[in-house]
Amino acid sequence: MKSKILLIEDEDSLRQSLLIMLMTEGYEVVMAEDGSIGVDLAMTEYPDIVICDLRMPRLGGDRVLDILRHDPNTERTPFICISSEAQTTTPSPIKDLSHNNYLQKPFSRLDLLSAINRQLCPVLAAG
């Protein structure tokens, strides 16, 4: 069974390249170009993991995370934040994420896949 990833990214070229990479790796991918659409998709698609840009128009990744954490259907959905900002400058609740949940752009394919695996298979990743 394929894991479903919700990818929320406002930069079209990055969103498309991540889509191709993730699909090549065998993931089912649902995409949103902003946080508002991403929240709606999270509430209807129930992804196995969310990958979300921090800085986006309408609704940023920090608010997306906050909304998802306050909904019983998505409160435990793994969340990976991606951003061009250093983690130390990010606002709460993003700043409380461990380094496993935060990738600074530009990141490598291996870094992203490792972060996904750590979230989807924490027991295997720890071993």
N, C-alpha and C positions, 0 to 999 in steps of 0.2 A: 504494500500500500504506500503510495506516494505521500510525503508530507506536504502540507499546503502552507505556502509562505505568502503573507501579505506584505507587499513592498510599497512603501509610501515615500515617494521621492518627487520633488517638483522639477528637477532638472531632467528634461526629456531624454537627452543623449545618455546620461548615466542610468536612468530608469530602463531604457531599452537594452543597454549593454548588460546590466544586471539580470534582466529578464532572460536574455539569451544564455548567459552563464548558468543561471539557476535551473533553467529548463534542461540544458545540456547535462547537468548533474542529476536529473531525474525528479526535480521538485515540480509540483504544481504551483503556479504563481498567479496571484491576483494582484493587480496594480492599482494604485491611486496616485493622482498628481498633486494632491494636497491632503492635509490632515483631516479636514472635514469629511471628505469622501472616504478617506481611510478609516475613520471611526465608523461610518455607516457600513463599510464593507466588513469590518471586524465584527460588527453586531449581527451580520447576516451570513457571512461566509465561515465564521469560526475557524480561523487559521490555526495551524499548529505553532506558528511563530510569526512575529511582526518585526520587520526591518523598517526603520523609520528615520528619515532625515530630521535633524533638530530644527533647522531654520527653514520655514516654509511660509508662504502667504496664507492668510485666513486662519490657520490653526497649526501651530508649531508642534514639534515632537514632544516637548515637555507637557503640553496640554493633552495631546493624544494619549500619552502614557498615563497621565492623571485620570482621564476619563475612563480608560480601559481598566485601570486598577480599582475603580469604584463601581464597576459593573460585575455582578456575580458570574456572568457567562465568560468574561474575559480577564478577570482579576489575576489569574495564574498563567495566562498566555505569555510565554517567553518573549522578551522585547529586546531587540538590539538597536541601539541608537547609532546613527552615522552622522558625522558632522565634519566640517572643515575647521571647527574650533577645537582648541585643546580642552580636555575634560575638566580641568581645574577652573575654567571660566564659565562653565555651564550652570544654569539655575536649577534649583530643586524642582522636581524630584529626580531629574537626570543625574545630578551630581552624586546621588546616593547609589547609582548603579555601579556594580563592580566592573573592573576593566574587561571582564569577559562579555559584558553587555554593551560595550562602547567601542566603536571603531572610528578613528580619525581619518578623514579623507586626505590624500588618496590612500586607499588600503589595497592590499593584494588579494587576488582570488583565494589564495591559501588562507590568509587571515580571515576572510569572510566565511569560508567553508568551515574553518576551525571553530569560529564563534558559533555558527549554526549548530555544528555537531555537539559543542559543549552544552548548548541549550536544549537540544532535542534528546541527547543521550548523555545526561550528566554522569551517570554511573560508569559508562564505558569511557568517557573522556577523562575521568579521574583515575582510571586504572591504567 
